[in-house]
Amino acid sequence: LSSLPLFPRVALLGVGYIGGSAVLAARQAGLVGHVVGYDVSPSAGVVGQQKGVLDASASTLAEAVRDANLVLLAAPVRSLETLLRDLGKGLPPHAIVIDVGSVKSDVVAAAEAFLPAGQFVGCHPMAGAEFCGVESAEAGIFAGRVCFLCPPSHVEPRAMHAAQAFWAGIGCRVIAIDPQTHDRLMAAQSHLPHVAAYALAGALSPSLSFLDSTTSEASPTTSLRDTTRIAASSPAVWRDIFLANAENLLPLIEELEINVREIKAAVAKGDAAELESLLAKGQFARQRLVKA
Amino acid sequence: LSSLPLFPRVALLGVGYIGGSAVLAARQAGLVGHVVGYDVSPSAGVVGQQKGVLDASASTLAEAVRDANLVLLAAPVRSLETLLRDLGKGLPPHAIVIDVGSVKSDVVAAAEAFLPAGQFVGCHPMAGAEFCGVESAEAGIFAGRVCFLCPPSHVEPRAMHAAQAFWAGIGCRVIAIDPQTHDRLMAAQSHLPHVAAYALAGALSPSLSFLDSTTSEASPTTSLRDTTRIAASSPAVWRDIFLANAENLLPLIEELEINVREIKAAVAKGDAAELESLLAKGQFARQRLVKA
């Protein structure tokens, strides 16, 4: 006799890379039973079943969440508010709702507004976002990664325990943090680096044909590879993240623009002392940002 | 009876990380015999001998290059012109002169102006520049890396053969390229990524105390690690590189500034379509820049 999984019936709302990977990992860990998916794109449901993520695909939200013990919101960040509003109408009274979004203040506020009190915990597993689509889902991406938990003020302890059990069960290191601090932290540690990578790659757009014609033999430098790696991420995903976290991100983009402009001015003037001091500021910050 | 090394007597001018590493690698490959070092800092000569890079340390340039078959210029980029001028006065007639600088047009022009015709080949081994000081020298950093050779117009074939033999002998993949194309290529592939990394790390300077207070548990994201890695590089080294390659680099920094400003404006306006299109431009460029 095998024991019942912690979450016998799961609804996956938004069938993509992160949600699909989380379900695959939870299946491997024996945490979940029957998983029903719902996605605005019907083909995601089909691929999700082929990939072994879903047992069934629902054609409505209400059908997907009926009887669910756990609702995993894994749709794009900008669709979460609408999804939470709709979810508030038919949520089973004992279901726990968790999400995977990279920005937390808005979704926690929307959950407080639209869901019965206490059933929601905002979650942010820090696992690769360069890929998209459930067809790329991989169970292994969560092992050893941090997952932030951002509970609303009136969370029920059983909701926190469930969220903790889910993410720790698939290998995450779980850290509770308030949503505002989370979003400010992510603006600095993740969102601004993405802005820089996209801007750097974009700045090399006009050089692409020159580079194509000269780099047949010379492979790209590791500098270029590392600094632009995350510019390979989905534009739609990061558009939503930047917009959802605009309040925290904008002052940092402003700082980035200023730093670029100051380096440009020092190079243009040939001001060696000023240039070295700007670069030393960056080196010092890097050493503090990434210790050891 | 052991055979004579290809370069029985070597002068290393500028005893630092790259030059020291190249000599260590050349010793392992049996390419060099007696190596005399010369550096403006006397302590570099002492450490160079302790580290096994140098057999002897000279107190003047003339003493260092007397009887040399190979002169390896590995001093900071901005000191190369003066060094070449001084070198022109006492260079043994059969010595081959090579360098390791990251920018090539200026040094090739200076060599044409100050050295006897044909003895110089500009060289740029693409091996790690994050460290500095001969105490960090490592023989293994050249294996599999590209080394660009930028010959002046009147190079002697024996100089090209010697440069080729040296770098290929320590494991580099040697690629000949004209100095102007090299500098334009490096501005895009290496120098602009360094500007972006320094500017990004610098932009996070004002956030350091907030980050220190919140990240005791959460380690920095891989995004932040990768995008700022090269900001750990020596400010003095990169100040010189940026200034030496200002002509090629400035238009690219300008492009970077424009791209940052456009992303900022789209986020500020909440213009989702414009923002996605800017990010898609970056993603497309990244995919062309770093294939596979």
Contacts between the chains, C-beta under 8 A, distances in Angstrom:
chain1	res1	chain2	res2	distance
A	78	B	272	7.9
A	126	B	221	6.4
A	146	B	217	7.9
A	146	B	218	5.2
A	146	B	219	7.3
A	148	B	218	7.5
A	175	B	217	5.2
A	175	B	218	5.8
A	177	B	214	7.6
A	177	B	218	8.0
A	181	B	214	6.0
A	184	B	210	6.9
A	185	B	210	7.9
A	185	B	211	7.2
A	185	B	214	5.4
A	185	B	215	7.1
A	185	B	218	7.2
A	188	B	204	5.7
A	188	B	207	4.7
A	188	B	210	7.5
A	188	B	211	6.0
A	188	B	224	8.0
A	189	B	211	7.3
A	189	B	215	7.6
A	189	B	218	8.0
A	189	B	220	6.0
A	189	B	221	4.8
A	189	B	223	7.2
A	189	B	224	5.0
A	190	B	221	4.9
A	190	B	223	5.0
A	190	B	224	6.9
A	192	B	200	6.8
A	192	B	203	6.7
A	192	B	204	7.0
A	193	B	200	6.4
A	193	B	221	7.3
A	193	B	223	4.3
A	193	B	224	5.2
A	193	B	226	7.9
A	193	B	227	4.2
A	193	B	228	7.3
A	194	B	223	6.5
A	195	B	260	7.0
A	195	B	263	5.5
A	196	B	196	5.6
A	196	B	199	7.4
A	196	B	200	4.3
A	196	B	227	5.7
A	196	B	260	7.6
A	197	B	223	7.8
A	197	B	227	5.7
A	197	B	282	7.1
A	197	B	286	7.7
A	198	B	259	7.5
A	198	B	263	6.7
A	198	B	278	7.0
A	198	B	279	5.0
A	198	B	282	3.5
A	198	B	283	7.3
A	199	B	196	7.4
A	199	B	256	6.0
A	199	B	259	3.8
A	199	B	260	4.5
A	199	B	263	5.9
A	199	B	282	6.8
A	200	B	192	6.8
A	200	B	193	6.4
A	200	B	196	4.3
A	200	B	256	6.2
A	200	B	259	7.6
A	200	B	282	7.6
A	201	B	281	7.9
A	201	B	282	4.0
A	201	B	283	7.2
A	201	B	285	4.3
A	201	B	286	4.2
A	201	B	289	6.6
A	202	B	255	7.8
A	202	B	259	4.2
A	202	B	278	6.5
A	202	B	281	4.8
A	202	B	282	4.0
A	202	B	285	6.0
A	203	B	192	6.7
A	203	B	252	6.2
A	203	B	255	3.8
A	203	B	256	4.1
A	203	B	258	7.4
A	203	B	259	4.9
A	204	B	188	5.7
A	204	B	192	7.0
A	204	B	252	7.4
A	204	B	255	7.6
A	204	B	285	5.4
A	204	B	289	6.1
A	205	B	255	7.9
A	205	B	281	5.8
A	205	B	282	7.9
A	205	B	284	7.6
A	205	B	285	4.6
A	206	B	255	6.6
A	207	B	188	4.7
A	207	B	252	7.2
A	208	B	285	6.2
A	208	B	288	5.2
A	208	B	289	7.3
A	210	B	184	6.9
A	210	B	185	8.0
A	210	B	188	7.5
A	211	B	185	7.2
A	211	B	188	6.0
A	211	B	189	7.3
A	211	B	288	7.8
A	211	B	289	6.8
A	212	B	288	7.1
A	214	B	177	7.6
A	214	B	181	5.9
A	214	B	185	5.4
A	215	B	185	7.1
A	215	B	189	7.6
A	217	B	146	8.0
A	217	B	175	5.2
A	218	B	146	5.2
A	218	B	148	7.6
A	218	B	175	5.8
A	218	B	177	8.0
A	218	B	185	7.2
A	218	B	189	8.0
A	219	B	146	7.3
A	220	B	189	6.0
A	220	B	289	6.0
A	220	B	290	5.1
A	221	B	126	6.4
A	221	B	189	4.8
A	221	B	190	4.9
A	221	B	193	7.3
A	223	B	189	7.2
A	223	B	190	5.0
A	223	B	193	4.3
A	223	B	194	6.5
A	223	B	197	7.8
A	223	B	230	5.2
A	224	B	188	8.0
A	224	B	189	5.0
A	224	B	190	6.9
A	224	B	193	5.1
A	224	B	289	6.2
A	224	B	290	6.8
A	225	B	290	5.4
A	226	B	193	7.9
A	226	B	226	4.5
A	226	B	227	7.1
A	226	B	229	5.4
A	226	B	230	7.1
A	227	B	193	4.2
A	227	B	196	5.7
A	227	B	197	5.7
A	227	B	226	7.2
A	227	B	227	5.5
A	227	B	229	7.9
A	227	B	230	6.8
A	228	B	193	7.3
A	228	B	282	7.9
A	228	B	285	7.9
A	228	B	286	4.7
A	228	B	289	6.2
A	228	B	290	6.7
A	229	B	226	5.5
A	229	B	227	7.8
A	229	B	286	7.8
A	229	B	290	7.9
A	230	B	223	5.1
A	230	B	226	7.1
A	230	B	227	6.8
A	231	B	282	4.6
A	231	B	283	5.8
A	231	B	285	7.4
A	231	B	286	4.0
A	232	B	283	6.1
A	232	B	286	5.1
A	232	B	287	6.6
A	233	B	283	7.2
A	234	B	283	7.8
A	235	B	276	4.9
A	235	B	277	7.9
A	235	B	279	3.7
A	235	B	280	4.3
A	235	B	282	7.9
A	235	B	283	5.5
A	236	B	276	6.1
A	238	B	279	5.6
A	239	B	272	5.8
A	239	B	275	4.8
A	239	B	276	4.4
A	239	B	279	6.0
A	240	B	272	8.0
A	242	B	263	7.6
A	242	B	267	5.1
A	242	B	275	6.4
A	243	B	267	6.5
A	243	B	270	6.0
A	243	B	272	6.3
A	243	B	275	6.9
A	246	B	267	5.2
A	246	B	268	7.2
A	246	B	270	7.1
A	249	B	267	6.4
A	250	B	264	6.8
A	250	B	267	6.0
A	250	B	268	6.0
A	252	B	203	6.2
A	252	B	204	7.5
A	252	B	207	7.3
A	253	B	260	6.5
A	253	B	263	6.6
A	253	B	264	4.3
A	253	B	267	6.7
A	254	B	264	6.6
A	255	B	202	7.8
A	255	B	203	3.8
A	255	B	204	7.7
A	255	B	205	7.9
A	255	B	206	6.6
A	256	B	199	6.0
A	256	B	200	6.2
A	256	B	203	4.1
A	256	B	260	5.5
A	257	B	257	6.5
A	257	B	260	4.7
A	257	B	261	5.6
A	257	B	264	6.2
A	258	B	203	7.4
A	259	B	198	7.5
A	259	B	199	3.9
A	259	B	200	7.6
A	259	B	202	4.2
A	259	B	203	4.9
A	260	B	195	7.0
A	260	B	196	7.6
A	260	B	199	4.6
A	260	B	253	6.5
A	260	B	256	5.5
A	260	B	257	4.7
A	260	B	260	5.9
A	261	B	257	5.6
A	263	B	195	5.5
A	263	B	198	6.7
A	263	B	199	5.9
A	263	B	242	7.6
A	263	B	253	6.5
A	264	B	250	6.8
A	264	B	253	4.3
A	264	B	254	6.6
A	264	B	257	6.2
A	267	B	242	5.2
A	267	B	243	6.6
A	267	B	246	5.2
A	267	B	249	6.4
A	267	B	250	6.0
A	267	B	253	6.7
A	268	B	246	7.2
A	268	B	250	6.0
A	270	B	243	6.0
A	270	B	246	7.1
A	272	B	78	7.9
A	272	B	239	5.8
A	272	B	240	7.9
A	272	B	243	6.3
A	275	B	239	4.7
A	275	B	242	6.4
A	275	B	243	6.9
A	276	B	235	4.9
A	276	B	236	6.1
A	276	B	239	4.3
A	277	B	235	7.9
A	278	B	198	7.0
A	278	B	202	6.5
A	279	B	198	5.0
A	279	B	235	3.7
A	279	B	238	5.6
A	279	B	239	6.0
A	280	B	235	4.3
A	281	B	201	8.0
A	281	B	202	4.8
A	281	B	205	5.9
A	282	B	197	7.1
A	282	B	198	3.5
A	282	B	199	6.8
A	282	B	200	7.6
A	282	B	201	4.0
A	282	B	202	4.0
A	282	B	205	7.9
A	282	B	228	7.9
A	282	B	231	4.6
A	282	B	235	7.9
A	283	B	198	7.3
A	283	B	201	7.2
A	283	B	231	5.8
A	283	B	232	6.1
A	283	B	233	7.2
A	283	B	234	7.8
A	283	B	235	5.5
A	284	B	205	7.6
A	285	B	201	4.3
A	285	B	202	6.0
A	285	B	204	5.3
A	285	B	205	4.6
A	285	B	208	6.2
A	285	B	228	7.9
A	285	B	231	7.4
A	286	B	197	7.7
A	286	B	201	4.2
A	286	B	228	4.8
A	286	B	229	7.8
A	286	B	231	4.0
A	286	B	232	5.1
A	287	B	232	6.6
A	288	B	208	5.2
A	288	B	211	7.8
A	288	B	212	7.1
A	289	B	201	6.6
A	289	B	204	6.1
A	289	B	208	7.3
A	289	B	211	6.8
A	289	B	220	6.0
A	289	B	224	6.2
A	289	B	228	6.3
A	290	B	220	5.1
A	290	B	224	6.8
A	290	B	225	5.4
A	290	B	228	6.7
A	290	B	229	7.9
